[in-house]
Amino acid sequence: MAQDELTVDPQFLRGFNNGYLLAKHEPELAVQLTTRPNDHNEYFKGLVGGKAEYEKEVREWAKGFSKGSPAKDDRDISKDR
């Protein structure tokens, strides 16, 4: 892989992180901000991507939870090692 493939636009990264946090703490505001796409703005692309990532993680968690088996956690402190 070339070095260019490993770098992320700082504006995209900032937008992604902010979109994730907005979706987590202010979901209604996140929806309002991302309803009109702007493909020419890296920050906005990141905002939409971060919101989508948070929603994907919530769906995965809910899917496991609804089956009666929450996500496995190997860090069980009562487990003998």
Phi and psi in degrees as GROMACS dihedral restraints (atoms count N, CA, C in turn):
[ dihedral_restraints ]
;  ai    aj    ak    al  type     phi  dphi    fc
    3     4     5     6     1   -80.1    20    10
    4     5     6     7     1   156.8    20    10
    6     7     8     9     1   -59.1    20    10
    7     8     9    10     1   -34.6    20    10
    9    10    11    12     1   -60.3    20    10
   10    11    12    13     1   -31.4    20    10
   12    13    14    15     1   -73.1    20    10
   13    14    15    16     1   -19.0    20    10
   15    16    17    18     1   -94.3    20    10
   16    17    18    19     1   -13.9    20    10
   18    19    20    21     1   -89.8    20    10
   19    20    21    22     1   142.8    20    10
   21    22    23    24     1  -116.0    20    10
   22    23    24    25     1   136.4    20    10
   24    25    26    27     1   -57.5    20    10
   25    26    27    28     1   128.1    20    10
   27    28    29    30     1   -59.5    20    10
   28    29    30    31     1   -32.9    20    10
   30    31    32    33     1   -68.4    20    10
   31    32    33    34     1   -40.0    20    10
   33    34    35    36     1   -62.4    20    10
   34    35    36    37     1   -46.2    20    10
   36    37    38    39     1   -61.5    20    10
   37    38    39    40     1   -43.6    20    10
   39    40    41    42     1   -61.9    20    10
   40    41    42    43     1   -44.1    20    10
   42    43    44    45     1   -63.7    20    10
   43    44    45    46     1   -40.3    20    10
   45    46    47    48     1   -60.9    20    10
   46    47    48    49     1   -49.7    20    10
   48    49    50    51     1   -62.3    20    10
   49    50    51    52     1   -41.8    20    10
   51    52    53    54     1   -67.4    20    10
   52    53    54    55     1   -38.3    20    10
   54    55    56    57     1   -64.0    20    10
   55    56    57    58     1   -39.8    20    10
   57    58    59    60     1   -62.9    20    10
   58    59    60    61     1   -48.3    20    10
   60    61    62    63     1   -66.3    20    10
   61    62    63    64     1   -39.2    20    10
   63    64    65    66     1   -62.5    20    10
   64    65    66    67     1   -45.1    20    10
   66    67    68    69     1   -61.9    20    10
   67    68    69    70     1   -33.8    20    10
   69    70    71    72     1   -75.4    20    10
   70    71    72    73     1   -42.8    20    10
   72    73    74    75     1  -104.7    20    10
   73    74    75    76     1   -26.6    20    10
   75    76    77    78     1  -137.7    20    10
   76    77    78    79     1    66.9    20    10
   78    79    80    81     1   -60.3    20    10
   79    80    81    82     1   -34.8    20    10
   81    82    83    84     1   -66.4    20    10
   82    83    84    85     1   -40.7    20    10
   84    85    86    87     1   -65.7    20    10
   85    86    87    88     1   -40.1    20    10
   87    88    89    90     1   -59.8    20    10
   88    89    90    91     1   -41.1    20    10
   90    91    92    93     1   -65.0    20    10
   91    92    93    94     1   -44.5    20    10
   93    94    95    96     1   -61.0    20    10
   94    95    96    97     1   -41.1    20    10
   96    97    98    99     1   -73.2    20    10
   97    98    99   100     1   -24.8    20    10
   99   100   101   102     1  -105.9    20    10
  100   101   102   103     1    11.3    20    10
  102   103   104   105     1   -75.0    20    10
  103   104   105   106     1   -27.7    20    10
  105   106   107   108     1  -111.4    20    10
  106   107   108   109     1   100.6    20    10
  108   109   110   111     1   -64.4    20    10
  109   110   111   112     1   147.8    20    10
  111   112   113   114     1  -134.9    20    10
  112   113   114   115     1    92.7    20    10
  114   115   116   117     1   -73.8    20    10
  115   116   117   118     1    -5.9    20    10
  117   118   119   120     1   -97.1    20    10
  118   119   120   121     1     1.2    20    10
  120   121   122   123     1  -119.8    20    10
  121   122   123   124     1   114.4    20    10
  123   124   125   126     1   -62.2    20    10
  124   125   126   127     1   -38.8    20    10
  126   127   128   129     1   -60.5    20    10
  127   128   129   130     1   -45.2    20    10
  129   130   131   132     1   -65.4    20    10
  130   131   132   133     1   -40.3    20    10
  132   133   134   135     1   -58.9    20    10
  133   134   135   136     1   -41.8    20    10
  135   136   137   138     1   -65.7    20    10
  136   137   138   139     1   -40.2    20    10
  138   139   140   141     1   -58.6    20    10
  139   140   141   142     1   -46.6    20    10
  141   142   143   144     1   -64.7    20    10
  142   143   144   145     1   -42.5    20    10
  144   145   146   147     1   -65.3    20    10
  145   146   147   148     1   -40.6    20    10
  147   148   149   150     1   -65.2    20    10
  148   149   150   151     1   -41.1    20    10
  150   151   152   153     1   -62.2    20    10
  151   152   153   154     1   -45.6    20    10
  153   154   155   156     1   -63.2    20    10
  154   155   156   157     1   -39.7    20    10
  156   157   158   159     1   -63.6    20    10
  157   158   159   160     1   -44.5    20    10
  159   160   161   162     1   -61.9    20    10
  160   161   162   163     1   -45.1    20    10
  162   163   164   165     1   -62.7    20    10
  163   164   165   166     1   -37.8    20    10
  165   166   167   168     1   -63.5    20    10
  166   167   168   169     1   -44.1    20    10
  168   169   170   171     1   -64.0    20    10
  169   170   171   172     1   -38.9    20    10
  171   172   173   174     1   -65.4    20    10
  172   173   174   175     1   -42.2    20    10
  174   175   176   177     1   -62.3    20    10
  175   176   177   178     1   -43.1    20    10
  177   178   179   180     1   -63.0    20    10
  178   179   180   181     1   -42.8    20    10
  180   181   182   183     1   -63.3    20    10
  181   182   183   184     1   -44.7    20    10
  183   184   185   186     1   -65.5    20    10
  184   185   186   187     1   -36.3    20    10
  186   187   188   189     1   -62.4    20    10
  187   188   189   190     1   -45.2    20    10
  189   190   191   192     1   -67.8    20    10
  190   191   192   193     1   -38.5    20    10
  192   193   194   195     1   -67.1    20    10
  193   194   195   196     1   -40.3    20    10
  195   196   197   198     1   -69.2    20    10
  196   197   198   199     1   -21.4    20    10
  198   199   200   201     1   -83.8    20    10
  199   200   201   202     1    -0.8    20    10
  201   202   203   204     1    86.8    20    10
  202   203   204   205     1     6.4    20    10
  204   205   206   207     1  -131.7    20    10
  205   206   207   208     1    94.4    20    10
  207   208   209   210     1   -58.0    20    10
  208   209   210   211     1   161.5    20    10
  210   211   212   213     1   -51.0    20    10
  211   212   213   214     1   136.2    20    10
  213   214   215   216     1   -70.3    20    10
  214   215   216   217     1   143.2    20    10
  216   217   218   219     1  -129.9    20    10
  217   218   219   220     1   112.9    20    10
  219   220   221   222     1   -75.6    20    10
  220   221   222   223     1     0.9    20    10
  222   223   224   225     1   -94.9    20    10
  223   224   225   226     1    28.9    20    10
  225   226   227   228     1   -63.5    20    10
  226   227   228   229     1   115.4    20    10
  228   229   230   231     1   -73.6    20    10
  229   230   231   232     1   -19.4    20    10
  231   232   233   234     1   -87.0    20    10
  232   233   234   235     1    -2.8    20    10
  234   235   236   237     1   -77.4    20    10
  235   236   237   238     1   131.5    20    10
  237   238   239   240     1   -70.9    20    10
  238   239   240   241     1   139.9    20    10
